[in-house]
Structures are given as structure tokens and as C-alpha cells.
Amino acid sequence: MRNTKEVMPILTAIFCLNRVGTKDKQIDLICDYAFRRLFGANTNLLTIACIEQTREAMEKQAIKLLEKETAYKKYLEDYKK
């Protein structure tokens, strides 16, 4: 697998965006499973970080994380072409 260092920030963004607004239980379970299996960690701290967050605030934080830790910004630029 290429760019495995991007897995954690991508999963973090997915997990946190799913936690605000309408929560999909299946996505929640899959993300939790991935964190446990891939990183030996659970999602408790992420869950706490999502408390009282609005969808808009969480989207901004997720995009900032993805831009910092992944090539997501370049992907978006290429995708829009």
C-alpha cells in the first residue's frame, strides 16, 4: 500500500465528520475497528473532541488536518481540472 502515513488522518477525518450531525453506526464501527486493528488505539479521545462541535467547524478542522498530513489539497486541485 502506498502512502500509508495518510491512513490515520484520513480515518480521523471520516470518523469525526461522521460524529457530528447524523451519525452512521456502521461507519462508526468500521472506523473504530480500523483504529484498533491498524494502530492499536481506540477512538475515545476523538469522540471527546467531537462533543459540542458543529458540522461546519468539524469540516474546517478535518480539511485543515487533511491538507497538513496528506495530499488531499493536491487531489482536489487535480480533481477540479
C-alpha positions as CSV (number, residue, x, y, z in Angstrom):
1,M,0.0,0.0,0.0
2,R,1.3,3.4,-0.9
3,N,1.2,6.5,1.4
4,T,0.3,4.5,4.5
5,K,1.2,7.5,6.6
6,E,-2.0,9.1,5.3
7,V,-4.3,6.4,6.7
8,M,-4.6,7.8,10.2
9,P,-5.5,11.4,9.2
10,I,-8.0,10.1,6.6
11,L,-9.7,7.8,9.1
12,T,-9.7,10.6,11.7
13,A,-11.4,13.0,9.3
14,I,-14.0,10.4,8.3
15,F,-14.7,9.4,12.0
16,C,-15.0,13.0,13.2
17,L,-17.2,14.1,10.3
18,N,-19.5,11.1,10.9
19,R,-19.8,12.0,14.6
20,V,-21.3,15.4,14.1
21,G,-24.8,15.7,12.7
22,T,-26.4,12.4,11.6
23,K,-24.2,9.6,12.8
24,D,-24.0,6.4,10.8
25,K,-23.4,3.5,13.2
26,Q,-21.8,1.3,10.5
27,I,-19.2,3.9,9.6
28,D,-18.6,4.5,13.3
29,L,-17.9,0.8,13.9
30,I,-15.7,0.4,10.8
31,C,-13.6,3.4,11.8
32,D,-13.3,2.2,15.4
33,Y,-12.3,-1.3,14.1
34,A,-9.7,0.2,11.8
35,F,-8.1,2.3,14.6
36,R,-7.9,-0.7,16.8
37,R,-6.5,-3.1,14.2
38,L,-4.2,-0.7,12.4
39,F,-2.9,1.5,15.2
40,G,-3.7,-0.4,18.4
41,A,-5.7,2.6,19.5
42,N,-9.3,3.4,20.2
43,T,-11.5,6.3,19.3
44,N,-12.3,7.6,22.8
45,L,-10.3,10.8,22.5
46,L,-11.6,11.5,19.1
47,T,-15.2,11.1,20.4
48,I,-14.5,13.5,23.1
49,A,-13.0,16.0,20.7
50,C,-16.2,15.9,18.6
51,I,-18.5,16.8,21.5
52,E,-20.3,20.2,21.0
53,Q,-18.8,20.6,17.5
54,T,-20.9,21.9,14.7
55,R,-20.7,20.3,11.3
56,E,-19.1,23.4,9.8
57,A,-16.4,23.6,12.5
58,M,-15.6,20.0,12.1
59,E,-15.4,20.2,8.3
60,K,-12.9,23.1,8.7
61,Q,-10.8,21.1,11.2
62,A,-10.9,18.0,9.0
63,I,-9.8,19.9,5.9
64,K,-7.0,21.5,7.8
65,L,-5.8,18.1,9.1
66,L,-6.0,16.6,5.6
67,E,-4.2,19.5,4.0
68,K,-1.4,19.3,6.6
69,E,-1.0,15.5,6.7
70,T,-2.0,14.2,3.3
71,A,-2.0,15.2,-0.4
72,Y,-5.7,15.9,-0.3
73,K,-5.4,19.5,-1.4
74,K,-3.5,18.5,-4.5
75,Y,-6.1,15.8,-5.1
76,L,-8.8,18.4,-5.0
77,E,-6.9,20.7,-7.3
78,D,-6.4,17.9,-9.8
79,Y,-10.0,16.7,-9.5
80,K,-11.4,20.1,-10.3
81,K,-9.5,20.3,-13.6
